């Protein structure tokens, strides 16, 4: 049967459902629900009609690719990646592999991204609406596919998971007295909101400020105020670290570089995991970190390697 490629039609509800079914079948590790697809693809202000394509065998959707060039900034902040295009999803039905479908779809979005003036294409983490921080090592054929099209490995993110039912913080933390060093750790309070938003955006990333904003909104509606923990310098009143959870998902967590090495991150991690456990979650997981951070922080709190990814990059 002849294969045809054309732009994705997000207004066609049946076509949207077919794409979601394809993604759920081909990329099971990403667990892309219909709701997640709606939130991160259909509702994305940076989505463009030429950035998403499908391949069809007759009326059946057998391939899909989604790419992004940022035009709308995150939380109104300056766009810092105008020179970068992103491919966040690429899937081909297993029974139609080897027929050039993936190559045809990738070629379409590469040409579109080139027309926007980008200098490079990243396969993986487009914030805030990425599904995975790269191509999972589970999908070895995907690695070979991108390498065959001139993409090079640019990073190796990891995901980790911890069991909370038997979780006990490291005993050495009992000896840590942050108050003696002028540091206070507490759950979110309304007066801290603006300072937390500024800290997350300026010290880390605009996407982290979004996590803070959404957590505040949920807490105001009745969620656990320990969803958002903050560390303050008692002398200046400034935020020097924060941690966050949403359901079973842990993070982000970050400490001002000038305040690292004082166990602030470990205390924040402890308080957030205990909060997750207290509300009944059985596991705690995060999607994106690296081996260095795992050695420094997460391994000591019972996190185990869950998934591994490769982020790919191509200069154009």
Beta strands, then each sheet from edge to edge (+ up, - down):
strand 1: 3-7
strand 2: 52-57
strand 3: 60-69
strand 4: 84-92
strand 5: 120-123
strand 6: 135-136
strand 7: 152-155
strand 8: 158-163
strand 9: 183-187
strand 10: 228-233
strand 11: 239-246
strand 12: 249-255
strand 13: 283-289
strand 14: 304-315
sheet 1: 1+ 2- 3+ 4- 5- 14+ 6-
sheet 2: 1+ 2- 3+ 4- 5- 14+ 7-
sheet 3: 1+ 2- 3+ 4- 5- 14+ 8- 13+
sheet 4: 9+ 10- 11+ 12-
end
